[in-house]
């Protein structure tokens, strides 16, 4: 299991606002999925930490959403984070 201090560091320091060209698929499954998994793990014993992780996941999800709004309906390969 990941030590709680690692999850606290992520919740406090992960910057999803920085411009970057990212793979939409990889970012979704690895980073967004990891944040949501960490949220689920922390929810019972560390509710404040779980809330911060959920907020980071929501921020990242909001940054990725433009990739799903193309005129053709096809998702873009880049997550719209600085693309």
Order of alpha helices (4+ residues) and beta strands (2+ residues): alpha-alpha-alpha
